[in-house]
């Protein structure tokens, strides 16, 4: 599994962003405790990453974990020359509109999968 950790500026200076792990075997990016994750399906011979489901337990909602999971997935897709289908409603209706710089990574042939 690969890990992604970054720092972001917040009130009071730099704060640690949660470590997001790539669980290639299970096709997901997840928090270290495996409680929050974004699930994907590879399509078109592995050239397209279809983000199908994001889950954050109620006890951890409001901390920005879903956004961090999306950033990890989009960064992975970009660095591996993959395009992204935003099937998950959180990704398509919340993350992408709030982060338009990632629109360049979106898959253009067909908007969503049939899952």
C-alpha positions in Angstrom: 0.0 0.0 0.0 1.2 3.5 -0.8 0.7 6.4 1.6 0.0 10.1 0.9 0.6 12.7 3.6 0.6 16.4 3.2 0.5 19.5 5.2 -2.0 22.3 4.9 -2.3 25.8 6.3 -5.1 26.4 8.8 -5.7 28.5 11.8 -2.7 28.5 14.0 -0.2 27.5 11.2 0.4 24.2 9.5 -1.7 21.2 10.5 -1.3 17.5 9.6 -3.7 16.2 6.9 -4.8 12.6 7.6 -2.7 9.9 6.0 -4.6 8.3 3.1 -3.4 4.9 2.0 -3.9 3.3 -1.5 -5.2 -0.2 -1.0 -4.6 -1.5 -4.5 -5.8 -5.0 -3.7 -9.2 -3.7 -2.6 -9.5 -0.9 -5.2 -9.8 1.9 -2.6 -8.1 4.8 -1.0 -8.6 4.7 2.8 -7.7 6.3 6.1 -5.1 4.5 8.2 -7.8 3.1 10.4 -9.7 1.9 7.3 -12.9 3.5 8.5 -13.2 6.1 5.8 -12.6 5.2 2.1 -13.3 6.0 -1.5 -13.9 2.9 -3.7 -13.1 2.7 -7.4 -13.4 0.4 -10.4 -10.9 0.4 -13.2 -12.4 0.5 -16.7 -11.2 0.7 -20.3 -8.3 -1.7 -19.8 -7.2 0.2 -16.6 -7.1 3.6 -18.2 -10.1 5.0 -16.4 -10.8 5.2 -12.7 -14.5 5.1 -11.9 -15.0 6.6 -8.4 -18.1 4.7 -7.3 -18.5 5.2 -3.6 -17.2 7.4 -0.8 -17.8 6.5 2.9 -17.0 8.4 6.1 -18.5 7.1 9.3 -20.9 9.5 11.1 -18.4 9.9 14.0 -15.8 11.4 11.6 -18.0 13.5 9.3 -17.3 17.2 9.1 -13.5 16.8 9.3 -12.9 17.0 5.5 -12.0 13.3 5.2 -14.2 12.8 2.0 -12.3 15.6 0.3 -8.9 14.3 1.4 -9.9 10.9 0.0 -10.9 12.5 -3.3 -7.7 14.4 -3.5 -5.7 11.2 -3.0 -7.7 9.4 -5.8 -7.5 12.3 -8.2 -3.8 12.8 -7.6 -3.2 9.1 -8.1 -5.2 9.2 -11.4 -3.3 12.3 -12.6 0.1 10.9 -11.8 -0.7 7.5 -13.5 -2.3 9.2 -16.6 -5.7 7.9 -15.8 -9.0 9.8 -16.3 -11.8 9.8 -13.7 -15.5 9.0 -13.9 -17.2 10.7 -10.9 -20.0 8.2 -10.4 -20.2 8.8 -6.7 -22.6 11.6 -6.0 -20.2 13.2 -3.4 -17.5 13.4 -6.1 -19.7 14.7 -8.9 -21.9 17.0 -6.9 -19.6 18.3 -4.1 -15.9 17.7 -4.7 -15.6 18.5 -8.4 -17.7 21.8 -8.2 -15.6 22.9 -5.1 -12.3 21.9 -6.8 -12.6 22.8 -10.5 -8.9 22.5 -11.0 -9.4 18.7 -11.1 -11.9 18.9 -14.0 -9.0 18.3 -16.4 -8.7 14.7 -15.1 -12.4 13.9 -15.7 -13.2 11.3 -18.3 -15.0 12.8 -21.3 -16.6 9.8 -23.0 -19.8 9.2 -21.1 -20.5 10.9 -17.8 -21.2 8.0 -15.3 -21.0 4.3 -15.1 -23.9 1.9 -15.0 -23.3 0.5 -11.5 
